[in-house]
Amino acid sequence: MSNNKNHSNGNNANSNGNKNKNNGNNQNKQQQVAPQLQKPAKKPHQNQPQKRTLPIRITPLGGLNEIGKNLYVFECANDMFIIDCGLAFPDADMLGVDIVIPDFSYLEENKSKFRGVVLTHGHEDHIGALPYLLKNINVPVYGTRLTIGLIEGKLKEHGILKQSSLNVVQPRQTVSMGCMAVEFIRVNHSIPDACALAVHSPAGIIVHTGDFKVDYTPIGTEEVIDLARFGELGNKGVLALLSESTNAERPGYATSERKVGESFKGIFATAEDRRIIVATFSSNIHRIQQIVDNAAATGRYVAIIGRSMLNVMSKAVELGYIKVSPKMIIDIDAVNKYPPGKVVIITTGSQGEPLSALSRMAGGDHRQVKISSHDLIIISATPIPGNEKLVGKTVNSLLKLGAEVVYEKMYDVHVSGHACQDELKMMISLTRPKFFIPIHGEYKHLKKHAQLAIAMGIPEERIFLAETGDVIETDSVDMKILGKVGAGAVLVDGSGVGDVGAVVLRDRKKLAEDGLMTIVVAIERETGQILSGPDIVSRGFVYVRESEELLSEARTLMRSVLENCAAKNTREWGTVKNQMKDKMSDLIYSRTKRSPMILPILMMVE
């Protein structure tokens, strides 16, 4: 796999070289009509010269060697646009952090070249960071109807909806991005209206799959993935394929979403007089529709819990992506007025999130829903890596309360929305790219996807395992990594964006692990004499009543330090505080082998 080397196309190029001279505007016109049948592209003769073109640069600012935070920059001449603008959820050591977004510094530095944002679909890891970007750089946003509908809600919450330019596009439609043009291609995923993107540039066609799977029996009015268009692009000549890698380790094909509906049908039919509670991702609209359909078939009412679930449900119903009779929907506050056998509750919390509705039910502190033996609970999701313990804890707590719990390993109550190995190989086979860049996944996923590409006949030197911030350039003949731009993670805590850094996280970690000791002393400013204290307050370190001897020794030590400073006429109070911290740290560690945060507070009295 390639790093910073410059690789020529050799003799096996699938690119159409200088045959494709259409600019972005011509591509836009061509895609407004049904594509014409074309003869397969001829393979260039071994000795046919290759023509270098205006280069295009691809710079991932997220989505590589991680799950989430997807953002890819495309740049050609004086034009730049991005594909997706997603968030990631914090790791366990990011205490107090709400979400993680990409670093937008590179985009802000090139604001004058920025032409717009194109979105593949409406999941948080692809659209969640968009409000934070648009606050600083107001550019047009393009996406399908549901994707834009979900974006509207986010921008309204952030107070920037009126000033934003949101544009709805259809599959097979093309939008201009300066000297480039972006074509939307329908794919299947776990949310409706998902699209792959074909970037038509002077250097050639670059296909970005977004998140996809091949589902021949999609739910409702959703159409099958447009495999024909991928094949047409492959015949024209695809310069590079950027393909998602989430399920690159899984053999075979992803299961159709209809399989979940069949499982629901059997479970609902045997639930009898028990209340059914289904936990799933709020964005999985196909799943919600199947829950609603089975509730209707068994004569049950539906209640919704969870802010994100309510927001997505209302938008999906408004736009017609979920079809449900208004008479079926009941308020969660009224759920206990109905017999258990007449109710289905759709809730968030499938990942065991501590503050989610399902976790609060499991802990017995949900205001409206009390779990009992009359409940049948379905967790319709796979634990995200790292969440297995949280989900297991939730399941155990629900079982202890007497409920029956059904989760993925027991029945087919969840299927993936991501392509498995055979679907990934199908995408490579259809597009026949000259260069290949695996995206969307941890390094192990990218590496496995690269191995699949090698097995499909793509030379190893034309496969690029890139990292966040790498600048990848191609002029249709060669592809190389030029260097890096500033990229990384920005932490969002409440309304603060980027104000929580490594030092703050280190302090939070220290507080969480070892607690805090505060030393409060009143001192006469002129003489340095102690007027009151030192008083020691412990929080999260030791239980005061059981540690009186230690705290008494600590007070004596602090008095000695202060008196020594007064005797030496030390009036630099920063120095005094440092001495207090050092001496207290030594004492505490020698007695307890712990290192709490120590905070001296000196109150000066005139």
KEBALUM-346261 format. One record per residue (C-alpha): x, y, z; residue in three letters. Coordinates in steps of 0.25 Angstrom, whole numbers, padded with zeros to 4 digits, always signed. Layout:
XYZALA...
END
This chain:
+0000+0000+0000MET+0005+0014-0004SER+0010+0025+0005ASN+0018+0037+0000ASN+0023+0030-0013LYS+0019+0035-0027ASN+0012+0024-0035HIS+0010+0024-0050SER-0002+0016-0056ASN+0007+0006-0062GLY+0000-0003-0073ASN-0013-0007-0066ASN-0020+0007-0065ALA-0035+0007-0065ASN-0035+0022-0067SER-0040+0027-0080ASN-0028+0037-0080GLY-0031+0049-0089ASN-0044+0044-0095LYS-0052+0051-0084ASN-0051+0066-0086LYS-0064+0070-0081ASN-0064+0081-0071ASN-0073+0082-0059GLY-0084+0090-0066ASN-0085+0080-0078ASN-0086+0068-0067GLN-0097+0076-0061ASN-0105+0077-0074LYS-0103+0062-0077GLN-0108+0057-0064GLN-0121+0063-0065GLN-0125+0053-0076VAL-0126+0038-0075ALA-0112+0032-0078PRO-0110+0026-0092GLN-0105+0012-0094LEU-0091+0012-0096GLN-0081+0002-0102LYS-0071-0003-0091PRO-0058+0006-0090ALA-0047+0000-0098LYS-0034-0003-0090LYS-0023+0007-0094PRO-0012+0000-0102HIS+0001-0003-0094GLN+0009+0008-0101ASN-0002+0019-0102GLN+0003+0032-0095PRO-0004+0037-0083GLN-0007+0052-0083LYS-0006+0059-0069ARG-0017+0069-0066THR-0020+0079-0056LEU-0018+0072-0042PRO-0029+0070-0032ILE-0026+0068-0017ARG-0033+0060-0007ILE-0031+0063+0008THR-0038+0055+0018PRO-0040+0063+0031LEU-0047+0052+0038GLY-0053+0038+0036GLY-0040+0030+0034LEU-0034+0021+0046ASN-0047+0025+0053GLU-0062+0022+0053ILE-0069+0036+0050GLY-0065+0050+0048LYS-0065+0048+0033ASN-0061+0060+0025LEU-0053+0060+0012TYR-0048+0072+0004VAL-0047+0072-0011PHE-0039+0083-0017GLU-0036+0087-0031CYS-0030+0100-0036ALA-0037+0111-0028ASN-0049+0103-0025ASP-0052+0094-0012MET-0063+0087-0006PHE-0065+0076+0004ILE-0073+0063+0005ILE-0080+0061+0018ASP-0077+0068+0032CYS-0079+0059+0043GLY-0077+0057+0058LEU-0072+0046+0066ALA-0075+0042+0080PHE-0065+0044+0091PRO-0056+0033+0096ASP-0057+0028+0111ALA-0045+0037+0115ASP-0052+0050+0109MET-0059+0053+0122LEU-0070+0062+0121GLY-0069+0064+0106VAL-0082+0064+0098ASP-0077+0062+0084ILE-0064+0062+0076VAL-0064+0070+0062ILE-0053+0072+0052PRO-0043+0083+0052ASP-0048+0093+0042PHE-0035+0101+0042SER-0031+0097+0027TYR-0045+0101+0022LEU-0045+0114+0029GLU-0031+0117+0023GLU-0037+0115+0009ASN-0050+0121+0011LYS-0049+0129-0002SER-0048+0116-0010LYS-0060+0109-0002PHE-0071+0106-0012ARG-0081+0097-0003GLY-0084+0085+0004VAL-0090+0072-0001VAL-0096+0061+0008LEU-0097+0046+0006THR-0108+0044+0016HIS-0114+0049+0029GLY-0106+0041+0040HIS-0099+0049+0051GLU-0085+0044+0047ASP-0088+0051+0034HIS-0096+0063+0037ILE-0094+0065+0052GLY-0083+0076+0051ALA-0089+0084+0040LEU-0095+0095+0049PRO-0082+0098+0055TYR-0076+0099+0041LEU-0087+0108+0036LEU-0086+0118+0048LYS-0072+0121+0042ASN-0073+0119+0027ILE-0087+0121+0021ASN-0087+0113+0008VAL-0098+0105+0000PRO-0101+0091+0005VAL-0107+0080-0004TYR-0113+0068+0000GLY-0126+0059-0002THR-0139+0063+0003ARG-0139+0055+0016LEU-0124+0059+0019THR-0127+0074+0017ILE-0140+0072+0026GLY-0131+0067+0037LEU-0121+0078+0035ILE-0132+0088+0036GLU-0135+0084+0050GLY-0121+0085+0055LYS-0118+0098+0049LEU-0131+0103+0055LYS-0126+0099+0069GLU-0113+0106+0066HIS-0121+0119+0062GLY-0114+0119+0048ILE-0125+0113+0039LEU-0130+0126+0033LYS-0116+0130+0028GLN-0113+0116+0022SER-0114+0112+0008SER-0120+0098+0007LEU-0122+0091-0006ASN-0130+0078-0009VAL-0125+0070-0020VAL-0129+0056-0026GLN-0121+0044-0029PRO-0115+0045-0043ARG-0115+0060-0042GLN-0102+0068-0043THR-0098+0081-0036VAL-0086+0090-0040SER-0074+0093-0031MET-0066+0102-0040GLY-0057+0094-0049CYS-0063+0081-0042MET-0077+0075-0042ALA-0083+0065-0033VAL-0093+0055-0037GLU-0103+0048-0027PHE-0105+0033-0028ILE-0115+0025-0020ARG-0110+0015-0010VAL-0117+0007+0001ASN-0113+0009+0015HIS-0120+0009+0029SER-0126+0022+0026ILE-0134+0027+0014PRO-0129+0036+0003ASP-0114+0032+0004ALA-0106+0034-0008CYS-0092+0032-0013ALA-0085+0043-0020LEU-0077+0044-0033ALA-0068+0055-0034VAL-0066+0059-0049HIS-0052+0067-0050SER-0042+0071-0060PRO-0034+0059-0055ALA-0045+0049-0057GLY-0056+0043-0049ILE-0055+0040-0034ILE-0066+0032-0027VAL-0068+0034-0013HIS-0078+0023-0008THR-0082+0029+0005GLY-0089+0018+0014ASP-0096+0008+0006PHE-0101-0007+0005LYS-0107-0014-0006VAL-0122-0017-0002ASP-0130-0023-0013TYR-0143-0023-0005THR-0143-0009+0002PRO-0154-0004+0011ILE-0166+0004+0006GLY-0163+0013-0006THR-0148+0012-0004GLU-0142+0008-0018GLU-0131-0002-0020VAL-0116+0004-0021ILE-0113+0009-0035ASP-0103-0001-0039LEU-0105+0002-0053ALA-0100+0016-0052ARG-0087+0011-0045PHE-0085+0001-0056GLY-0087+0013-0066GLU-0076+0021-0059LEU-0067+0009-0059GLY-0068+0008-0074ASN-0065+0023-0075LYS-0053+0021-0066GLY-0052+0023-0051VAL-0039+0030-0047LEU-0041+0027-0032ALA-0051+0020-0023LEU-0052+0024-0009LEU-0061+0013-0002SER-0066+0011+0012GLU-0059+0000+0020SER-0068-0002+0033THR-0071-0016+0030ASN-0059-0020+0022ALA-0056-0031+0032GLU-0070-0038+0030ARG-0071-0048+0018PRO-0083-0049+0009GLY-0094-0039+0008TYR-0101-0030+0018ALA-0115-0036+0021THR-0127-0028+0016SER-0135-0019+0025GLU-0147-0027+0022ARG-0141-0039+0031LYS-0143-0030+0043VAL-0158-0028+0039GLY-0160-0043+0039GLU-0154-0045+0052SER-0162-0033+0058PHE-0175-0040+0052LYS-0172-0053+0060GLY-0169-0046+0073ILE-0181-0037+0072PHE-0190-0048+0069ALA-0185-0056+0082THR-0185-0044+0091ALA-0199-0046+0095GLU-0203-0037+0107ASP-0189-0032+0109ARG-0184-0017+0107ARG-0174-0017+0096ILE-0162-0007+0097ILE-0153-0006+0085VAL-0139+0002+0086ALA-0133+0006+0073THR-0125+0017+0067PHE-0134+0029+0064SER-0129+0031+0050SER-0132+0017+0046ASN-0145+0021+0039ILE-0147+0008+0032HIS-0147+0001+0045ARG-0157+0010+0052ILE-0166+0008+0040GLN-0166-0007+0042GLN-0169-0005+0057ILE-0181+0004+0054VAL-0186-0006+0043ASP-0185-0018+0053ASN-0192-0010+0064ALA-0203-0006+0054ALA-0204-0021+0050ALA-0206-0025+0065THR-0215-0014+0069GLY-0205-0007+0078ARG-0203+0008+0080TYR-0189+0015+0079VAL-0182+0024+0089ALA-0169+0031+0086ILE-0158+0034+0096ILE-0145+0041+0094GLY-0142+0055+0089ARG-0135+0051+0077SER-0145+0040+0074MET-0157+0050+0075LEU-0149+0060+0066ASN-0146+0050+0055VAL-0160+0043+0056MET-0167+0056+0054SER-0158+0061+0042LYS-0159+0047+0035ALA-0175+0047+0037VAL-0175+0061+0032GLU-0167+0058+0019LEU-0175+0045+0017GLY-0163+0035+0020TYR-0171+0029+0031ILE-0186+0026+0029LYS-0194+0025+0042VAL-0208+0028+0046SER-0209+0039+0056PRO-0219+0031+0064LYS-0208+0021+0067MET-0199+0031+0074ILE-0201+0033+0088ILE-0193+0042+0098ASP-0183+0036+0107ILE-0190+0042+0119ASP-0203+0034+0116ALA-0196+0021+0113VAL-0200+0015+0127ASN-0215+0017+0124LYS-0215+0006+0113TYR-0214-0009+0115PRO-0199-0014+0114PRO-0204-0023+0102GLY-0208-0010+0094LYS-0195-0002+0095VAL-0182-0001+0087VAL-0172+0008+0092ILE-0161+0013+0083ILE-0149+0018+0090THR-0134+0022+0090THR-0123+0016+0098GLY-0119+0004+0089SER-0105+0006+0092GLN-0107+0007+0108GLY-0104+0021+0109GLU-0105+0025+0123PRO-0115+0036+0122LEU-0123+0030+0111SER-0138+0026+0113ALA-0135+0011+0113LEU-0124+0012+0123SER-0133+0020+0132ARG-0144+0010+0131MET-0133-0001+0135ALA-0129+0007+0147GLY-0144+0009+0151GLY-0143+0024+0151ASP-0151+0027+0138HIS-0163+0036+0142ARG-0174+0030+0132GLN-0169+0015+0130VAL-0167+0005+0141LYS-0161-0008+0136ILE-0168-0021+0141SER-0171-0035+0136SER-0181-0030+0127HIS-0171-0024+0118ASP-0164-0030+0106LEU-0152-0022+0102ILE-0145-0022+0088ILE-0131-0016+0087ILE-0131-0014+0071SER-0116-0010+0070ALA-0102-0016+0070THR-0093-0010+0081PRO-0083+0000+0075ILE-0069-0004+0079PRO-0066+0000+0093GLY-0081+0000+0097ASN-0082-0015+0100GLU-0081-0013+0115LYS-0092-0002+0115LEU-0101-0010+0107VAL-0099-0023+0115GLY-0101-0015+0128LYS-0114-0010+0123THR-0119-0024+0119VAL-0115-0029+0132ASN-0123-0019+0140SER-0135-0020+0131LEU-0135-0035+0133LEU-0134-0033+0148LYS-0147-0025+0148LEU-0154-0037+0142GLY-0155-0033+0127ALA-0152-0042+0115GLU-0141-0036+0107VAL-0138-0039+0092VAL-0125-0034+0086TYR-0117-0037+0073GLU-0111-0050+0077LYS-0124-0057+0080MET-0132-0053+0068TYR-0130-0045+0055ASP-0135-0032+0061VAL-0124-0024+0055HIS-0116-0024+0042VAL-0105-0015+0037SER-0106-0003+0028GLY-0092-0005+0023HIS-0087-0013+0011ALA-0079-0026+0014CYS-0068-0032+0006GLN-0076-0037-0006ASP-0083-0024-0007GLU-0070-0016-0006LEU-0064-0025-0017LYS-0076-0023-0025MET-0074-0008-0024MET-0059-0009-0028ILE-0063-0019-0040SER-0074-0009-0045LEU-0065+0004-0044THR-0051-0003-0048ARG-0044+0009-0042PRO-0029+0012-0046LYS-0026+0017-0031PHE-0033+0012-0018PHE-0034+0019-0005ILE-0042+0011+0006PRO-0049+0021+0016ILE-0059+0021+0027HIS-0053+0011+0038GLY-0042+0008+0047GLU-0028+0004+0042TYR-0032-0011+0043LYS-0044-0008+0034HIS-0036+0000+0024LEU-0025-0010+0023LYS-0035-0022+0021LYS-0042-0014+0010HIS-0029-0011+0003ALA-0026-0026+0003GLN-0039-0028-0004LEU-0036-0018-0014ALA-0022-0026-0017ILE-0030-0039-0018ALA-0039-0031-0029MET-0027-0028-0037GLY-0023-0014-0033ILE-0008-0013-0032PRO-0003-0011-0017GLU+0004+0002-0021GLU-0009+0008-0026ARG-0015+0006-0012ILE-0014+0018-0002PHE-0016+0015+0013LEU-0017+0030+0016ALA-0018+0037+0030GLU-0026+0049+0034THR-0019+0062+0029GLY-0012+0055+0017ASP-0012+0063+0004VAL-0014+0053-0007ILE-0012+0058-0021GLU-0015+0052-0035THR-0013+0058-0049ASP-0019+0046-0055SER-0006+0039-0058VAL+0000+0038-0044ASP-0005+0039-0030MET+0003+0043-0018LYS+0002+0048-0004ILE+0008+0062-0004LEU+0009+0065+0011GLY-0001+0068+0023LYS-0010+0080+0027VAL-0015+0083+0041GLY-0025+0073+0045ALA-0030+0067+0058GLY-0041+0067+0067ALA-0049+0079+0074VAL-0056+0075+0087LEU-0070+0081+0089VAL-0074+0082+0104ASP-0088+0089+0105GLY-0087+0102+0098SER-0072+0102+0098GLY-0065+0098+0085VAL-0050+0095+0086GLY-0048+0101+0100ASP-0046+0087+0106VAL-0032+0083+0103GLY-0022+0073+0108ALA-0019+0080+0121VAL-0034+0081+0124VAL-0036+0066+0121LEU-0024+0063+0129ARG-0030+0071+0141ASP-0043+0064+0139ARG-0037+0050+0139LYS-0029+0054+0152LYS-0042+0058+0159LEU-0049+0046+0154ALA-0038+0036+0159GLU-0033+0043+0172ASP-0042+0054+0176GLY-0039+0068+0181LEU-0033+0074+0193MET-0035+0089+0196THR-0027+0097+0206ILE-0033+0110+0211VAL-0025+0120+0219VAL-0027+0134+0223ALA-0014+0142+0223ILE-0010+0156+0227GLU-0004+0163+0215ARG+0007+0171+0221GLU+0012+0161+0231THR+0008+0148+0225GLY+0003+0143+0238GLN-0008+0133+0238ILE-0021+0139+0243LEU-0030+0126+0241SER-0028+0112+0236GLY-0023+0105+0229PRO-0036+0098+0227ASP-0036+0085+0218ILE-0048+0081+0210VAL-0047+0067+0203SER-0056+0064+0191ARG-0055+0050+0185GLY-0042+0047+0192PHE-0045+0042+0206VAL-0057+0041+0215TYR-0054+0052+0226VAL-0059+0045+0238ARG-0050+0033+0236GLU-0038+0041+0232SER-0037+0051+0244GLU-0023+0047+0247GLU-0018+0049+0233LEU-0025+0062+0231LEU-0020+0067+0245SER-0005+0064+0240GLU-0008+0071+0227ALA-0013+0084+0235ARG+0000+0084+0243THR+0008+0082+0231LEU+0002+0094+0224MET+0003+0103+0236ARG+0018+0099+0237SER+0020+0103+0222VAL+0012+0116+0223LEU+0020+0120+0236GLU+0033+0117+0229ASN+0029+0126+0217CYS+0026+0137+0227ALA+0039+0135+0234ALA+0046+0137+0221LYS+0038+0149+0217ASN+0033+0141+0205THR+0022+0150+0199ARG+0021+0144+0185GLU+0008+0137+0187TRP+0010+0128+0175GLY+0022+0122+0181THR+0015+0120+0194VAL+0004+0112+0187LYS+0014+0104+0180ASN+0021+0100+0193GLN+0008+0097+0199MET+0004+0088+0188LYS+0017+0081+0187ASP+0018+0078+0202LYS+0003+0073+0203MET+0005+0064+0190SER+0017+0057+0197ASP+0010+0055+0210LEU-0003+0050+0203ILE+0005+0040+0194TYR+0014+0035+0205SER+0001+0031+0213ARG-0009+0027+0203THR-0001+0025+0190LYS-0011+0034+0183ARG-0010+0048+0176SER-0022+0056+0178PRO-0023+0070+0171MET-0018+0080+0182ILE-0024+0094+0181LEU-0018+0104+0191PRO-0027+0117+0193ILE-0020+0129+0200LEU-0030+0140+0205MET-0022+0153+0208MET-0027+0161+0219VAL-0022+0176+0220GLU
END
